[in-house]
Amino acid sequence: MLSALAVARLRRSQPRARQRFRAPALTLLCVVWIVAALLLVGNAWIETPGIVFGNLVFTAAGFPLYLVWRRFQ
């Protein structure tokens, strides 16, 4: 899901950037992928909330590390 969000954001923020490949209806594909991922996460949250919460915390913990890494670049 995060990868699809990143692709959509890059395509929108840098429309003139050289693209290695073209995909028909890429925006629609990204939206479908994101919605499907959200549905899967929502279903998993209902079924096993503890595991999903742990995974989300683990994923969110990478954001401060990214900011530190970016600062030292």
C-alpha positions in Angstrom: 0.0 0.0 0.0 2.8 2.4 0.9 4.6 1.6 -2.4 1.4 2.4 -4.4 1.0 5.7 -2.5 4.7 6.5 -3.2 4.3 5.8 -6.9 1.1 7.9 -7.1 2.8 10.8 -5.3 5.9 10.7 -7.4 3.9 10.6 -10.6 1.8 13.6 -9.4 4.8 15.7 -8.0 7.1 15.0 -11.0 5.0 14.6 -14.1 7.8 15.4 -16.5 10.3 13.0 -14.9 11.6 10.3 -17.2 9.5 7.2 -16.8 11.1 3.8 -17.5 7.8 2.2 -18.4 4.2 3.2 -19.1 1.2 1.5 -17.6 -2.3 2.0 -18.8 -4.5 3.6 -16.1 -1.7 3.6 -13.6 -3.6 6.0 -11.3 -6.6 3.7 -11.3 -4.4 0.7 -10.6 -2.8 2.5 -7.6 -6.2 3.5 -6.2 -7.5 -0.1 -6.6 -4.4 -1.5 -4.9 -4.6 1.0 -2.0 -8.3 0.3 -1.4 -7.7 -3.5 -1.5 -4.8 -3.1 1.0 -7.0 -1.0 3.3 -9.7 -3.7 3.2 -7.2 -6.4 4.0 -5.7 -4.4 6.9 -9.3 -3.6 8.2 -10.2 -7.3 8.0 -7.1 -8.3 9.8 -7.7 -5.6 12.4 -11.1 -7.1 13.2 -9.8 -10.7 13.3 -6.5 -10.2 15.1 -6.2 -6.6 16.5 -3.1 -7.3 18.6 -1.0 -8.5 15.8 -2.1 -5.8 13.4 -1.4 -3.1 16.1 2.1 -4.5 16.7 2.8 -4.5 12.9 1.6 -0.9 12.6 3.7 0.2 15.5 6.7 -1.6 14.0 6.1 0.1 10.7 5.6 3.5 12.2 8.8 3.2 14.2 10.7 3.4 11.0 9.6 6.9 10.3 11.7 8.6 13.0 14.7 6.5 11.9 14.1 7.7 8.4 14.1 11.3 9.6 17.4 10.8 11.4 19.0 9.1 8.4 17.8 11.8 6.1 19.2 14.5 8.4 22.7 12.9 8.2 22.6 12.5 4.4 
